[in-house]
Amino acid sequence: MRPSSDDGADVILDVVFRHGLLFLVLANTGGRPALAVRVKLDAPLTGVGGTKRLDRLALFRKLEFLAPGKSIEVFLDRSDAFFARDEPTRLTAAITWRTPAGERRSTTIVHDLEIYRDLGYLEREVPPSAGPA
């Protein structure tokens, strides 16, 4: 991800749908580092087949440095598994960070994962391991 032309840090939490998989992407789209990045989700978010509370990830609680243009992708779940569990589909993320000059910044981002429910995708087959014959 390339930094924007702005001189400041600009941190976002995005959702990516790729081949039937859902990912959360924490990114600094700005041209300066973001410090003490914190992401607070408005509700519990369970992913990875219902086994992992993503709202409790250390990534969201204590990320001390996020370089300009850097993004960190976190697997949320297979879309069919996520929707089969009737997880809440509205996701609100309150994001706070500091600039290198010490300014406090914040933003709130709202996603509605419902838009991904009806999207089709092709299952990709994983090739067998190429071991000795």
C-alpha positions in Angstrom: 0.0 0.0 0.0 1.5 3.4 -1.0 1.4 6.3 1.4 -0.9 9.2 0.5 0.5 12.5 -0.4 -0.4 13.9 3.0 2.5 14.4 5.4 0.7 12.9 8.4 -0.2 9.4 9.4 -3.6 8.1 8.5 -4.6 4.8 10.0 -7.6 2.8 8.7 -9.1 -0.7 9.3 -10.4 -2.1 6.1 -12.1 -5.4 5.2 -10.9 -7.4 2.2 -12.9 -10.2 0.5 -10.6 -12.5 -1.6 -11.6 -15.9 -3.0 -14.3 -16.4 -0.3 -12.0 -15.4 2.5 -12.4 -12.3 4.7 -9.5 -10.4 6.1 -9.1 -7.3 8.3 -6.4 -4.9 7.1 -4.9 -2.4 9.5 -3.0 0.2 7.4 -1.2 3.5 7.6 -2.1 5.2 4.4 -0.2 8.4 5.3 3.3 9.6 4.7 4.5 9.5 8.3 4.7 6.8 11.0 1.7 6.2 13.3 2.7 5.6 17.0 0.7 3.9 19.8 -2.0 2.6 17.4 -5.1 1.3 19.2 -8.2 -0.2 17.6 -11.3 -0.7 19.7 -14.1 -2.7 18.1 -17.6 -1.9 19.3 -18.5 -5.6 19.8 -16.8 -8.9 20.1 -15.6 -10.3 16.8 -15.1 -14.0 16.5 -13.3 -15.5 13.5 -11.1 -18.4 12.4 -14.0 -20.8 12.4 -15.4 -19.4 15.6 -12.2 -20.2 17.6 -10.5 -16.8 17.9 -11.7 -13.4 19.4 -10.1 -11.0 17.0 -11.1 -7.9 19.0 -8.7 -9.2 21.6 -5.6 -9.4 19.4 -2.5 -7.7 20.7 -2.2 -6.1 17.3 -5.3 -4.0 18.1 -4.3 -3.3 21.7 -0.6 -2.4 21.6 0.9 -1.6 18.2 3.6 0.9 19.0 4.8 1.7 15.5 3.1 1.5 12.1 5.3 2.6 9.3 4.0 4.8 6.5 2.4 2.8 3.7 2.5 -0.4 5.8 -0.5 -2.7 6.1 -1.0 -5.7 8.3 -3.5 -8.3 7.1 -5.3 -10.5 9.6 -7.4 -13.5 8.5 -11.0 -13.1 9.7 -12.7 -16.2 8.4 -14.1 -18.1 5.4 -17.1 -16.1 4.4 -19.4 -19.1 4.4 -18.3 -20.0 8.0 -18.6 -16.4 9.2 -22.1 -16.0 7.9 -23.2 -19.5 9.0 -22.5 -18.5 12.6 -24.7 -15.5 12.4 -21.9 -13.2 13.6 -22.9 -9.5 13.8 -22.2 -8.0 10.3 -21.9 -4.4 11.4 -18.4 -3.6 12.6 -17.4 -0.2 14.0 -13.7 0.4 14.8 -12.5 3.4 16.8 -8.9 4.0 15.9 -6.5 6.2 17.8 -2.8 7.0 17.3 -0.1 9.6 17.8 2.0 11.4 15.2 5.8 11.6 15.6 5.2 15.2 16.7 3.0 13.9 19.6 -0.4 15.0 18.2 -3.2 12.6 19.0 -5.4 11.5 16.0 -8.4 9.4 15.8 -11.0 8.1 13.4 -14.1 5.9 13.4 -14.7 3.5 10.6 -17.9 1.5 10.0 -18.1 -1.6 7.9 -21.1 -3.7 7.0 -19.9 -7.2 6.2 -23.4 -8.1 4.9 -22.3 -6.8 1.5 -20.0 -9.8 1.2 -22.7 -12.4 2.0 -24.0 -13.0 -1.5 -20.8 -12.7 -3.4 -19.8 -15.8 -5.3 -16.3 -17.2 -5.5 -14.4 -20.2 -6.8 -13.0 -22.8 -4.4 -9.3 -23.2 -5.1 -7.9 -26.7 -4.8 -4.6 -27.0 -3.0 -2.2 -29.1 -5.0 -0.9 -32.2 -3.3 2.6 -31.9 -1.8 5.4 -32.6 -4.3 7.2 -35.1 -2.2 9.4 -38.0 -3.2 7.8 -40.6 -5.4 
